[in-house]
């Protein structure tokens, strides 16, 4: 394997995947949220650059082709684990996250079973859009999680009603708002919608891969 710049970027993206979770071990919140968001976005950007540079410089390799989807899946699955945990196991997050995890495990199993025929399950354009939406949704949710934590610090254990009364009395600073609502709520809502859309594309692409593999799953083959 040659350590070209595209291959190096892909390898660094793979290392960044567990790094997202490690941020919450070594840093206090909200710094852990911001560092995880920065690391995730930076790694997601390399997902576009490594493929683009490999094609531009004619440095495409079997190692890069193998490692690229693994790095993407590791990033998405580990980040989803962290986000669902820090969002209080919100069922509106758990359901699309479950669809995404199930599809990735299922397609991975198909590829392993097909072996030499795994070329049938090459990444499609729709699957690339799926990955892009997953990463966008996760980045938005990390933003919402960080902002929500800041809101909790500002409220200092008060209920929303008590906090509103304290703000009116000048005893507490108002939470930074985005229009008529707080920024964390908007970020979380946008992230959830994006994740559901990503889960839909994830399910569709998973079915496409399964349909392509059906002829090779028959007992008479």
PyMOL commands that place a pseudoatom at each C-alpha (Angstrom):
pseudoatom trace, name=CA, resn=UNK, resi=1, chain=A, elem=C, hetatm=0, pos=[0.000, 0.000, 0.000]
pseudoatom trace, name=CA, resn=UNK, resi=2, chain=A, elem=C, hetatm=0, pos=[1.255, 3.479, -0.894]
pseudoatom trace, name=CA, resn=UNK, resi=3, chain=A, elem=C, hetatm=0, pos=[0.721, 6.259, 1.609]
pseudoatom trace, name=CA, resn=UNK, resi=4, chain=A, elem=C, hetatm=0, pos=[-0.619, 8.744, -0.907]
pseudoatom trace, name=CA, resn=UNK, resi=5, chain=A, elem=C, hetatm=0, pos=[-2.440, 11.849, 0.304]
pseudoatom trace, name=CA, resn=UNK, resi=6, chain=A, elem=C, hetatm=0, pos=[-5.891, 10.374, -0.549]
pseudoatom trace, name=CA, resn=UNK, resi=7, chain=A, elem=C, hetatm=0, pos=[-5.096, 7.147, 1.318]
pseudoatom trace, name=CA, resn=UNK, resi=8, chain=A, elem=C, hetatm=0, pos=[-3.738, 9.111, 4.272]
pseudoatom trace, name=CA, resn=UNK, resi=9, chain=A, elem=C, hetatm=0, pos=[-6.912, 11.228, 4.441]
pseudoatom trace, name=CA, resn=UNK, resi=10, chain=A, elem=C, hetatm=0, pos=[-9.040, 8.089, 4.405]
pseudoatom trace, name=CA, resn=UNK, resi=11, chain=A, elem=C, hetatm=0, pos=[-6.960, 6.512, 7.172]
pseudoatom trace, name=CA, resn=UNK, resi=12, chain=A, elem=C, hetatm=0, pos=[-7.184, 9.675, 9.291]
pseudoatom trace, name=CA, resn=UNK, resi=13, chain=A, elem=C, hetatm=0, pos=[-10.964, 9.642, 8.825]
pseudoatom trace, name=CA, resn=UNK, resi=14, chain=A, elem=C, hetatm=0, pos=[-11.029, 6.101, 10.165]
pseudoatom trace, name=CA, resn=UNK, resi=15, chain=A, elem=C, hetatm=0, pos=[-9.050, 7.221, 13.242]
pseudoatom trace, name=CA, resn=UNK, resi=16, chain=A, elem=C, hetatm=0, pos=[-11.428, 10.159, 13.727]
pseudoatom trace, name=CA, resn=UNK, resi=17, chain=A, elem=C, hetatm=0, pos=[-14.405, 7.806, 14.116]
pseudoatom trace, name=CA, resn=UNK, resi=18, chain=A, elem=C, hetatm=0, pos=[-13.575, 6.607, 17.673]
pseudoatom trace, name=CA, resn=UNK, resi=19, chain=A, elem=C, hetatm=0, pos=[-12.102, 10.051, 18.349]
pseudoatom trace, name=CA, resn=UNK, resi=20, chain=A, elem=C, hetatm=0, pos=[-15.640, 11.489, 18.357]
pseudoatom trace, name=CA, resn=UNK, resi=21, chain=A, elem=C, hetatm=0, pos=[-16.541, 9.297, 21.348]
pseudoatom trace, name=CA, resn=UNK, resi=22, chain=A, elem=C, hetatm=0, pos=[-13.178, 9.864, 23.051]
pseudoatom trace, name=CA, resn=UNK, resi=23, chain=A, elem=C, hetatm=0, pos=[-13.860, 13.630, 23.131]
pseudoatom trace, name=CA, resn=UNK, resi=24, chain=A, elem=C, hetatm=0, pos=[-16.514, 12.969, 25.800]
pseudoatom trace, name=CA, resn=UNK, resi=25, chain=A, elem=C, hetatm=0, pos=[-14.018, 11.045, 27.931]
pseudoatom trace, name=CA, resn=UNK, resi=26, chain=A, elem=C, hetatm=0, pos=[-11.319, 13.710, 28.090]
pseudoatom trace, name=CA, resn=UNK, resi=27, chain=A, elem=C, hetatm=0, pos=[-13.242, 16.987, 27.912]
pseudoatom trace, name=CA, resn=UNK, resi=28, chain=A, elem=C, hetatm=0, pos=[-16.100, 18.501, 29.858]
pseudoatom trace, name=CA, resn=UNK, resi=29, chain=A, elem=C, hetatm=0, pos=[-19.242, 19.571, 28.093]
pseudoatom trace, name=CA, resn=UNK, resi=30, chain=A, elem=C, hetatm=0, pos=[-19.943, 21.708, 26.135]
pseudoatom trace, name=CA, resn=UNK, resi=31, chain=A, elem=C, hetatm=0, pos=[-16.291, 21.601, 24.965]
pseudoatom trace, name=CA, resn=UNK, resi=32, chain=A, elem=C, hetatm=0, pos=[-16.653, 17.881, 24.246]
pseudoatom trace, name=CA, resn=UNK, resi=33, chain=A, elem=C, hetatm=0, pos=[-19.648, 18.637, 22.005]
pseudoatom trace, name=CA, resn=UNK, resi=34, chain=A, elem=C, hetatm=0, pos=[-17.798, 21.357, 20.082]
pseudoatom trace, name=CA, resn=UNK, resi=35, chain=A, elem=C, hetatm=0, pos=[-14.651, 19.248, 19.689]
pseudoatom trace, name=CA, resn=UNK, resi=36, chain=A, elem=C, hetatm=0, pos=[-16.700, 16.240, 18.565]
pseudoatom trace, name=CA, resn=UNK, resi=37, chain=A, elem=C, hetatm=0, pos=[-18.581, 18.432, 16.090]
pseudoatom trace, name=CA, resn=UNK, resi=38, chain=A, elem=C, hetatm=0, pos=[-15.335, 19.915, 14.733]
pseudoatom trace, name=CA, resn=UNK, resi=39, chain=A, elem=C, hetatm=0, pos=[-13.678, 16.504, 14.431]
pseudoatom trace, name=CA, resn=UNK, resi=40, chain=A, elem=C, hetatm=0, pos=[-16.736, 14.986, 12.755]
pseudoatom trace, name=CA, resn=UNK, resi=41, chain=A, elem=C, hetatm=0, pos=[-17.158, 17.813, 10.243]
pseudoatom trace, name=CA, resn=UNK, resi=42, chain=A, elem=C, hetatm=0, pos=[-13.433, 17.836, 9.462]
pseudoatom trace, name=CA, resn=UNK, resi=43, chain=A, elem=C, hetatm=0, pos=[-13.470, 14.082, 8.872]
pseudoatom trace, name=CA, resn=UNK, resi=44, chain=A, elem=C, hetatm=0, pos=[-16.635, 14.336, 6.754]
pseudoatom trace, name=CA, resn=UNK, resi=45, chain=A, elem=C, hetatm=0, pos=[-14.957, 16.919, 4.518]
pseudoatom trace, name=CA, resn=UNK, resi=46, chain=A, elem=C, hetatm=0, pos=[-12.082, 14.515, 3.860]
pseudoatom trace, name=CA, resn=UNK, resi=47, chain=A, elem=C, hetatm=0, pos=[-14.657, 12.019, 2.578]
pseudoatom trace, name=CA, resn=UNK, resi=48, chain=A, elem=C, hetatm=0, pos=[-15.107, 14.256, -0.450]
pseudoatom trace, name=CA, resn=UNK, resi=49, chain=A, elem=C, hetatm=0, pos=[-11.475, 15.321, -0.812]
pseudoatom trace, name=CA, resn=UNK, resi=50, chain=A, elem=C, hetatm=0, pos=[-9.847, 11.890, -0.702]
pseudoatom trace, name=CA, resn=UNK, resi=51, chain=A, elem=C, hetatm=0, pos=[-11.943, 10.545, -3.584]
pseudoatom trace, name=CA, resn=UNK, resi=52, chain=A, elem=C, hetatm=0, pos=[-11.634, 13.768, -5.578]
pseudoatom trace, name=CA, resn=UNK, resi=53, chain=A, elem=C, hetatm=0, pos=[-7.851, 13.928, -5.176]
pseudoatom trace, name=CA, resn=UNK, resi=54, chain=A, elem=C, hetatm=0, pos=[-7.451, 10.216, -5.932]
pseudoatom trace, name=CA, resn=UNK, resi=55, chain=A, elem=C, hetatm=0, pos=[-9.254, 10.680, -9.250]
pseudoatom trace, name=CA, resn=UNK, resi=56, chain=A, elem=C, hetatm=0, pos=[-7.541, 13.978, -10.030]
pseudoatom trace, name=CA, resn=UNK, resi=57, chain=A, elem=C, hetatm=0, pos=[-4.039, 12.635, -9.389]
pseudoatom trace, name=CA, resn=UNK, resi=58, chain=A, elem=C, hetatm=0, pos=[-4.835, 9.127, -10.682]
pseudoatom trace, name=CA, resn=UNK, resi=59, chain=A, elem=C, hetatm=0, pos=[-3.963, 7.652, -7.287]
pseudoatom trace, name=CA, resn=UNK, resi=60, chain=A, elem=C, hetatm=0, pos=[-6.979, 5.373, -6.890]
pseudoatom trace, name=CA, resn=UNK, resi=61, chain=A, elem=C, hetatm=0, pos=[-6.019, 2.169, -5.081]
pseudoatom trace, name=CA, resn=UNK, resi=62, chain=A, elem=C, hetatm=0, pos=[-7.553, -1.051, -3.806]
pseudoatom trace, name=CA, resn=UNK, resi=63, chain=A, elem=C, hetatm=0, pos=[-6.621, -0.050, -0.257]
pseudoatom trace, name=CA, resn=UNK, resi=64, chain=A, elem=C, hetatm=0, pos=[-8.480, 3.251, -0.568]
pseudoatom trace, name=CA, resn=UNK, resi=65, chain=A, elem=C, hetatm=0, pos=[-11.498, 1.591, -2.183]
pseudoatom trace, name=CA, resn=UNK, resi=66, chain=A, elem=C, hetatm=0, pos=[-11.629, -0.905, 0.688]
pseudoatom trace, name=CA, resn=UNK, resi=67, chain=A, elem=C, hetatm=0, pos=[-11.012, 1.540, 3.528]
pseudoatom trace, name=CA, resn=UNK, resi=68, chain=A, elem=C, hetatm=0, pos=[-13.246, 4.415, 2.358]
pseudoatom trace, name=CA, resn=UNK, resi=69, chain=A, elem=C, hetatm=0, pos=[-16.660, 2.788, 3.048]
pseudoatom trace, name=CA, resn=UNK, resi=70, chain=A, elem=C, hetatm=0, pos=[-15.363, 1.289, 6.308]
pseudoatom trace, name=CA, resn=UNK, resi=71, chain=A, elem=C, hetatm=0, pos=[-14.275, 4.732, 7.533]
pseudoatom trace, name=CA, resn=UNK, resi=72, chain=A, elem=C, hetatm=0, pos=[-17.650, 6.234, 6.553]
pseudoatom trace, name=CA, resn=UNK, resi=73, chain=A, elem=C, hetatm=0, pos=[-19.628, 3.530, 8.353]
pseudoatom trace, name=CA, resn=UNK, resi=74, chain=A, elem=C, hetatm=0, pos=[-17.441, 3.717, 11.458]
pseudoatom trace, name=CA, resn=UNK, resi=75, chain=A, elem=C, hetatm=0, pos=[-17.902, 7.497, 11.617]
pseudoatom trace, name=CA, resn=UNK, resi=76, chain=A, elem=C, hetatm=0, pos=[-21.674, 7.318, 11.239]
pseudoatom trace, name=CA, resn=UNK, resi=77, chain=A, elem=C, hetatm=0, pos=[-22.325, 4.392, 13.598]
pseudoatom trace, name=CA, resn=UNK, resi=78, chain=A, elem=C, hetatm=0, pos=[-20.078, 5.619, 16.424]
pseudoatom trace, name=CA, resn=UNK, resi=79, chain=A, elem=C, hetatm=0, pos=[-21.463, 9.162, 16.174]
pseudoatom trace, name=CA, resn=UNK, resi=80, chain=A, elem=C, hetatm=0, pos=[-25.042, 7.842, 16.263]
pseudoatom trace, name=CA, resn=UNK, resi=81, chain=A, elem=C, hetatm=0, pos=[-24.216, 5.854, 19.399]
pseudoatom trace, name=CA, resn=UNK, resi=82, chain=A, elem=C, hetatm=0, pos=[-22.896, 8.990, 21.109]
pseudoatom trace, name=CA, resn=UNK, resi=83, chain=A, elem=C, hetatm=0, pos=[-25.789, 11.209, 19.991]
pseudoatom trace, name=CA, resn=UNK, resi=84, chain=A, elem=C, hetatm=0, pos=[-28.568, 8.819, 21.022]
pseudoatom trace, name=CA, resn=UNK, resi=85, chain=A, elem=C, hetatm=0, pos=[-26.921, 8.441, 24.423]
pseudoatom trace, name=CA, resn=UNK, resi=86, chain=A, elem=C, hetatm=0, pos=[-26.594, 12.167, 25.066]
pseudoatom trace, name=CA, resn=UNK, resi=87, chain=A, elem=C, hetatm=0, pos=[-30.125, 12.897, 23.827]
pseudoatom trace, name=CA, resn=UNK, resi=88, chain=A, elem=C, hetatm=0, pos=[-31.718, 10.775, 26.526]
pseudoatom trace, name=CA, resn=UNK, resi=89, chain=A, elem=C, hetatm=0, pos=[-32.473, 7.830, 24.208]
pseudoatom trace, name=CA, resn=UNK, resi=90, chain=A, elem=C, hetatm=0, pos=[-35.024, 9.904, 22.298]
pseudoatom trace, name=CA, resn=UNK, resi=91, chain=A, elem=C, hetatm=0, pos=[-37.239, 7.419, 20.356]
pseudoatom trace, name=CA, resn=UNK, resi=92, chain=A, elem=C, hetatm=0, pos=[-37.437, 9.886, 17.431]
pseudoatom trace, name=CA, resn=UNK, resi=93, chain=A, elem=C, hetatm=0, pos=[-33.684, 9.415, 17.117]
pseudoatom trace, name=CA, resn=UNK, resi=94, chain=A, elem=C, hetatm=0, pos=[-33.465, 5.747, 18.048]
pseudoatom trace, name=CA, resn=UNK, resi=95, chain=A, elem=C, hetatm=0, pos=[-35.828, 4.553, 15.303]
pseudoatom trace, name=CA, resn=UNK, resi=96, chain=A, elem=C, hetatm=0, pos=[-33.982, 6.106, 12.305]
pseudoatom trace, name=CA, resn=UNK, resi=97, chain=A, elem=C, hetatm=0, pos=[-30.649, 5.245, 13.948]
pseudoatom trace, name=CA, resn=UNK, resi=98, chain=A, elem=C, hetatm=0, pos=[-31.810, 1.608, 14.203]
pseudoatom trace, name=CA, resn=UNK, resi=99, chain=A, elem=C, hetatm=0, pos=[-32.724, 1.578, 10.498]
pseudoatom trace, name=CA, resn=UNK, resi=100, chain=A, elem=C, hetatm=0, pos=[-29.276, 2.911, 9.615]
pseudoatom trace, name=CA, resn=UNK, resi=101, chain=A, elem=C, hetatm=0, pos=[-27.411, 0.444, 11.847]
pseudoatom trace, name=CA, resn=UNK, resi=102, chain=A, elem=C, hetatm=0, pos=[-29.506, -2.511, 10.621]
pseudoatom trace, name=CA, resn=UNK, resi=103, chain=A, elem=C, hetatm=0, pos=[-28.927, -1.637, 6.969]
pseudoatom trace, name=CA, resn=UNK, resi=104, chain=A, elem=C, hetatm=0, pos=[-25.174, -1.236, 7.375]
pseudoatom trace, name=CA, resn=UNK, resi=105, chain=A, elem=C, hetatm=0, pos=[-24.871, -4.583, 9.188]
pseudoatom trace, name=CA, resn=UNK, resi=106, chain=A, elem=C, hetatm=0, pos=[-27.163, -6.299, 6.666]
pseudoatom trace, name=CA, resn=UNK, resi=107, chain=A, elem=C, hetatm=0, pos=[-25.341, -4.998, 3.582]
pseudoatom trace, name=CA, resn=UNK, resi=108, chain=A, elem=C, hetatm=0, pos=[-21.983, -5.743, 5.197]
pseudoatom trace, name=CA, resn=UNK, resi=109, chain=A, elem=C, hetatm=0, pos=[-23.136, -9.343, 5.701]
pseudoatom trace, name=CA, resn=UNK, resi=110, chain=A, elem=C, hetatm=0, pos=[-24.288, -9.550, 2.081]
pseudoatom trace, name=CA, resn=UNK, resi=111, chain=A, elem=C, hetatm=0, pos=[-20.919, -8.350, 0.835]
pseudoatom trace, name=CA, resn=UNK, resi=112, chain=A, elem=C, hetatm=0, pos=[-19.119, -10.877, 3.011]
pseudoatom trace, name=CA, resn=UNK, resi=113, chain=A, elem=C, hetatm=0, pos=[-21.332, -13.729, 1.788]
pseudoatom trace, name=CA, resn=UNK, resi=114, chain=A, elem=C, hetatm=0, pos=[-21.047, -12.810, -1.892]
pseudoatom trace, name=CA, resn=UNK, resi=115, chain=A, elem=C, hetatm=0, pos=[-17.270, -12.777, -1.688]
pseudoatom trace, name=CA, resn=UNK, resi=116, chain=A, elem=C, hetatm=0, pos=[-15.892, -12.575, -5.228]
pseudoatom trace, name=CA, resn=UNK, resi=117, chain=A, elem=C, hetatm=0, pos=[-19.289, -11.378, -6.484]
pseudoatom trace, name=CA, resn=UNK, resi=118, chain=A, elem=C, hetatm=0, pos=[-19.298, -8.391, -4.134]
pseudoatom trace, name=CA, resn=UNK, resi=119, chain=A, elem=C, hetatm=0, pos=[-18.706, -6.124, -7.167]
pseudoatom trace, name=CA, resn=UNK, resi=120, chain=A, elem=C, hetatm=0, pos=[-22.460, -6.395, -7.701]
pseudoatom trace, name=CA, resn=UNK, resi=121, chain=A, elem=C, hetatm=0, pos=[-22.916, -4.166, -4.646]
pseudoatom trace, name=CA, resn=UNK, resi=122, chain=A, elem=C, hetatm=0, pos=[-20.805, -1.236, -5.774]
pseudoatom trace, name=CA, resn=UNK, resi=123, chain=A, elem=C, hetatm=0, pos=[-21.642, 2.086, -4.175]
pseudoatom trace, name=CA, resn=UNK, resi=124, chain=A, elem=C, hetatm=0, pos=[-24.389, 3.882, -6.114]
pseudoatom trace, name=CA, resn=UNK, resi=125, chain=A, elem=C, hetatm=0, pos=[-25.021, 7.622, -6.426]
pseudoatom trace, name=CA, resn=UNK, resi=126, chain=A, elem=C, hetatm=0, pos=[-28.065, 7.258, -4.171]
pseudoatom trace, name=CA, resn=UNK, resi=127, chain=A, elem=C, hetatm=0, pos=[-25.896, 5.546, -1.563]
pseudoatom trace, name=CA, resn=UNK, resi=128, chain=A, elem=C, hetatm=0, pos=[-23.458, 8.474, -1.719]
pseudoatom trace, name=CA, resn=UNK, resi=129, chain=A, elem=C, hetatm=0, pos=[-26.349, 10.882, -1.125]
pseudoatom trace, name=CA, resn=UNK, resi=130, chain=A, elem=C, hetatm=0, pos=[-27.384, 8.664, 1.763]
pseudoatom trace, name=CA, resn=UNK, resi=131, chain=A, elem=C, hetatm=0, pos=[-23.956, 8.996, 3.366]
pseudoatom trace, name=CA, resn=UNK, resi=132, chain=A, elem=C, hetatm=0, pos=[-23.929, 12.767, 2.816]
pseudoatom trace, name=CA, resn=UNK, resi=133, chain=A, elem=C, hetatm=0, pos=[-27.337, 13.134, 4.481]
pseudoatom trace, name=CA, resn=UNK, resi=134, chain=A, elem=C, hetatm=0, pos=[-26.269, 10.936, 7.387]
pseudoatom trace, name=CA, resn=UNK, resi=135, chain=A, elem=C, hetatm=0, pos=[-23.214, 13.092, 8.036]
pseudoatom trace, name=CA, resn=UNK, resi=136, chain=A, elem=C, hetatm=0, pos=[-25.150, 16.347, 7.675]
pseudoatom trace, name=CA, resn=UNK, resi=137, chain=A, elem=C, hetatm=0, pos=[-27.816, 15.101, 10.100]
pseudoatom trace, name=CA, resn=UNK, resi=138, chain=A, elem=C, hetatm=0, pos=[-25.230, 13.984, 12.648]
pseudoatom trace, name=CA, resn=UNK, resi=139, chain=A, elem=C, hetatm=0, pos=[-23.325, 17.280, 12.472]
pseudoatom trace, name=CA, resn=UNK, resi=140, chain=A, elem=C, hetatm=0, pos=[-26.587, 19.200, 13.015]
pseudoatom trace, name=CA, resn=UNK, resi=141, chain=A, elem=C, hetatm=0, pos=[-27.499, 16.970, 15.964]
pseudoatom trace, name=CA, resn=UNK, resi=142, chain=A, elem=C, hetatm=0, pos=[-24.071, 17.481, 17.553]
pseudoatom trace, name=CA, resn=UNK, resi=143, chain=A, elem=C, hetatm=0, pos=[-24.678, 21.231, 17.266]
pseudoatom trace, name=CA, resn=UNK, resi=144, chain=A, elem=C, hetatm=0, pos=[-28.092, 20.878, 18.886]
pseudoatom trace, name=CA, resn=UNK, resi=145, chain=A, elem=C, hetatm=0, pos=[-26.710, 18.696, 21.683]
pseudoatom trace, name=CA, resn=UNK, resi=146, chain=A, elem=C, hetatm=0, pos=[-24.042, 21.263, 22.526]
pseudoatom trace, name=CA, resn=UNK, resi=147, chain=A, elem=C, hetatm=0, pos=[-26.498, 24.157, 22.498]
pseudoatom trace, name=CA, resn=UNK, resi=148, chain=A, elem=C, hetatm=0, pos=[-28.983, 22.173, 24.584]
pseudoatom trace, name=CA, resn=UNK, resi=149, chain=A, elem=C, hetatm=0, pos=[-26.326, 21.540, 27.210]
pseudoatom trace, name=CA, resn=UNK, resi=150, chain=A, elem=C, hetatm=0, pos=[-25.602, 25.274, 27.359]
pseudoatom trace, name=CA, resn=UNK, resi=151, chain=A, elem=C, hetatm=0, pos=[-29.320, 25.892, 27.845]
pseudoatom trace, name=CA, resn=UNK, resi=152, chain=A, elem=C, hetatm=0, pos=[-29.334, 23.439, 30.746]
pseudoatom trace, name=CA, resn=UNK, resi=153, chain=A, elem=C, hetatm=0, pos=[-26.393, 25.263, 32.352]
pseudoatom trace, name=CA, resn=UNK, resi=154, chain=A, elem=C, hetatm=0, pos=[-28.169, 28.599, 31.964]
pseudoatom trace, name=CA, resn=UNK, resi=155, chain=A, elem=C, hetatm=0, pos=[-31.369, 27.238, 33.564]
pseudoatom trace, name=CA, resn=UNK, resi=156, chain=A, elem=C, hetatm=0, pos=[-29.412, 25.908, 36.583]
pseudoatom trace, name=CA, resn=UNK, resi=157, chain=A, elem=C, hetatm=0, pos=[-31.905, 23.155, 37.341]
pseudoatom trace, name=CA, resn=UNK, resi=158, chain=A, elem=C, hetatm=0, pos=[-35.002, 25.348, 37.006]
pseudoatom trace, name=CA, resn=UNK, resi=159, chain=A, elem=C, hetatm=0, pos=[-38.084, 24.275, 35.084]
pseudoatom trace, name=CA, resn=UNK, resi=160, chain=A, elem=C, hetatm=0, pos=[-38.818, 26.255, 31.894]
pseudoatom trace, name=CA, resn=UNK, resi=161, chain=A, elem=C, hetatm=0, pos=[-41.572, 28.139, 33.762]
pseudoatom trace, name=CA, resn=UNK, resi=162, chain=A, elem=C, hetatm=0, pos=[-39.293, 29.007, 36.694]
pseudoatom trace, name=CA, resn=UNK, resi=163, chain=A, elem=C, hetatm=0, pos=[-36.583, 30.062, 34.290]
pseudoatom trace, name=CA, resn=UNK, resi=164, chain=A, elem=C, hetatm=0, pos=[-38.962, 32.318, 32.367]
pseudoatom trace, name=CA, resn=UNK, resi=165, chain=A, elem=C, hetatm=0, pos=[-39.989, 33.972, 35.649]
pseudoatom trace, name=CA, resn=UNK, resi=166, chain=A, elem=C, hetatm=0, pos=[-36.331, 34.438, 36.630]
pseudoatom trace, name=CA, resn=UNK, resi=167, chain=A, elem=C, hetatm=0, pos=[-35.547, 36.060, 33.274]
pseudoatom trace, name=CA, resn=UNK, resi=168, chain=A, elem=C, hetatm=0, pos=[-38.563, 38.386, 33.652]
pseudoatom trace, name=CA, resn=UNK, resi=169, chain=A, elem=C, hetatm=0, pos=[-37.374, 39.361, 37.113]
pseudoatom trace, name=CA, resn=UNK, resi=170, chain=A, elem=C, hetatm=0, pos=[-33.871, 40.041, 35.823]
pseudoatom trace, name=CA, resn=UNK, resi=171, chain=A, elem=C, hetatm=0, pos=[-32.403, 37.210, 37.899]
pseudoatom trace, name=CA, resn=UNK, resi=172, chain=A, elem=C, hetatm=0, pos=[-31.210, 35.110, 34.949]
pseudoatom trace, name=CA, resn=UNK, resi=173, chain=A, elem=C, hetatm=0, pos=[-29.826, 35.755, 31.496]
pseudoatom trace, name=CA, resn=UNK, resi=174, chain=A, elem=C, hetatm=0, pos=[-32.127, 34.791, 28.636]
pseudoatom trace, name=CA, resn=UNK, resi=175, chain=A, elem=C, hetatm=0, pos=[-31.134, 31.824, 26.486]
pseudoatom trace, name=CA, resn=UNK, resi=176, chain=A, elem=C, hetatm=0, pos=[-29.782, 32.883, 23.119]
pseudoatom trace, name=CA, resn=UNK, resi=177, chain=A, elem=C, hetatm=0, pos=[-32.752, 32.665, 20.763]
pseudoatom trace, name=CA, resn=UNK, resi=178, chain=A, elem=C, hetatm=0, pos=[-33.173, 32.107, 17.040]
pseudoatom trace, name=CA, resn=UNK, resi=179, chain=A, elem=C, hetatm=0, pos=[-36.342, 33.970, 16.143]
pseudoatom trace, name=CA, resn=UNK, resi=180, chain=A, elem=C, hetatm=0, pos=[-39.225, 32.841, 18.364]
pseudoatom trace, name=CA, resn=UNK, resi=181, chain=A, elem=C, hetatm=0, pos=[-37.485, 29.709, 19.667]
pseudoatom trace, name=CA, resn=UNK, resi=182, chain=A, elem=C, hetatm=0, pos=[-34.152, 28.711, 21.151]
pseudoatom trace, name=CA, resn=UNK, resi=183, chain=A, elem=C, hetatm=0, pos=[-31.365, 27.692, 18.781]
pseudoatom trace, name=CA, resn=UNK, resi=184, chain=A, elem=C, hetatm=0, pos=[-30.957, 24.229, 20.322]
pseudoatom trace, name=CA, resn=UNK, resi=185, chain=A, elem=C, hetatm=0, pos=[-34.569, 23.306, 19.553]
pseudoatom trace, name=CA, resn=UNK, resi=186, chain=A, elem=C, hetatm=0, pos=[-34.221, 24.359, 15.917]
pseudoatom trace, name=CA, resn=UNK, resi=187, chain=A, elem=C, hetatm=0, pos=[-30.939, 22.480, 15.505]
pseudoatom trace, name=CA, resn=UNK, resi=188, chain=A, elem=C, hetatm=0, pos=[-32.341, 19.315, 17.098]
pseudoatom trace, name=CA, resn=UNK, resi=189, chain=A, elem=C, hetatm=0, pos=[-35.520, 19.468, 15.015]
pseudoatom trace, name=CA, resn=UNK, resi=190, chain=A, elem=C, hetatm=0, pos=[-33.547, 19.981, 11.792]
pseudoatom trace, name=CA, resn=UNK, resi=191, chain=A, elem=C, hetatm=0, pos=[-31.181, 17.169, 12.742]
pseudoatom trace, name=CA, resn=UNK, resi=192, chain=A, elem=C, hetatm=0, pos=[-34.039, 14.748, 13.428]
pseudoatom trace, name=CA, resn=UNK, resi=193, chain=A, elem=C, hetatm=0, pos=[-35.727, 15.543, 10.089]
pseudoatom trace, name=CA, resn=UNK, resi=194, chain=A, elem=C, hetatm=0, pos=[-32.439, 15.072, 8.250]
pseudoatom trace, name=CA, resn=UNK, resi=195, chain=A, elem=C, hetatm=0, pos=[-31.793, 11.800, 10.061]
pseudoatom trace, name=CA, resn=UNK, resi=196, chain=A, elem=C, hetatm=0, pos=[-35.236, 10.454, 9.120]
pseudoatom trace, name=CA, resn=UNK, resi=197, chain=A, elem=C, hetatm=0, pos=[-34.612, 11.400, 5.502]
pseudoatom trace, name=CA, resn=UNK, resi=198, chain=A, elem=C, hetatm=0, pos=[-31.195, 9.733, 5.667]
pseudoatom trace, name=CA, resn=UNK, resi=199, chain=A, elem=C, hetatm=0, pos=[-32.799, 6.621, 7.198]
pseudoatom trace, name=CA, resn=UNK, resi=200, chain=A, elem=C, hetatm=0, pos=[-35.301, 6.506, 4.321]
pseudoatom trace, name=CA, resn=UNK, resi=201, chain=A, elem=C, hetatm=0, pos=[-32.510, 6.639, 1.728]
pseudoatom trace, name=CA, resn=UNK, resi=202, chain=A, elem=C, hetatm=0, pos=[-30.553, 4.118, 3.776]
pseudoatom trace, name=CA, resn=UNK, resi=203, chain=A, elem=C, hetatm=0, pos=[-33.471, 1.661, 3.692]
pseudoatom trace, name=CA, resn=UNK, resi=204, chain=A, elem=C, hetatm=0, pos=[-34.003, 2.194, -0.054]
pseudoatom trace, name=CA, resn=UNK, resi=205, chain=A, elem=C, hetatm=0, pos=[-30.353, 1.570, -0.905]
pseudoatom trace, name=CA, resn=UNK, resi=206, chain=A, elem=C, hetatm=0, pos=[-30.302, -1.459, 1.376]
pseudoatom trace, name=CA, resn=UNK, resi=207, chain=A, elem=C, hetatm=0, pos=[-33.266, -2.923, -0.499]
pseudoatom trace, name=CA, resn=UNK, resi=208, chain=A, elem=C, hetatm=0, pos=[-31.558, -2.193, -3.833]
pseudoatom trace, name=CA, resn=UNK, resi=209, chain=A, elem=C, hetatm=0, pos=[-28.472, -4.107, -2.753]
pseudoatom trace, name=CA, resn=UNK, resi=210, chain=A, elem=C, hetatm=0, pos=[-30.599, -6.997, -1.482]
pseudoatom trace, name=CA, resn=UNK, resi=211, chain=A, elem=C, hetatm=0, pos=[-32.530, -7.150, -4.781]
pseudoatom trace, name=CA, resn=UNK, resi=212, chain=A, elem=C, hetatm=0, pos=[-29.255, -7.275, -6.733]
pseudoatom trace, name=CA, resn=UNK, resi=213, chain=A, elem=C, hetatm=0, pos=[-27.988, -10.146, -4.603]
pseudoatom trace, name=CA, resn=UNK, resi=214, chain=A, elem=C, hetatm=0, pos=[-31.192, -12.264, -4.709]
pseudoatom trace, name=CA, resn=UNK, resi=215, chain=A, elem=C, hetatm=0, pos=[-30.189, -14.337, -7.786]
pseudoatom trace, name=CA, resn=UNK, resi=216, chain=A, elem=C, hetatm=0, pos=[-27.042, -15.428, -5.931]
pseudoatom trace, name=CA, resn=UNK, resi=217, chain=A, elem=C, hetatm=0, pos=[-28.906, -16.418, -2.749]
pseudoatom trace, name=CA, resn=UNK, resi=218, chain=A, elem=C, hetatm=0, pos=[-30.966, -19.164, -4.353]
pseudoatom trace, name=CA, resn=UNK, resi=219, chain=A, elem=C, hetatm=0, pos=[-30.239, -22.727, -3.239]
pseudoatom trace, name=CA, resn=UNK, resi=220, chain=A, elem=C, hetatm=0, pos=[-29.924, -23.974, -6.807]
pseudoatom trace, name=CA, resn=UNK, resi=221, chain=A, elem=C, hetatm=0, pos=[-26.985, -21.667, -7.535]
for i in range(1, 221): cmd.bond("trace and resi %d" % i, "trace and resi %d" % (i + 1))
show_as sticks, trace
zoom trace
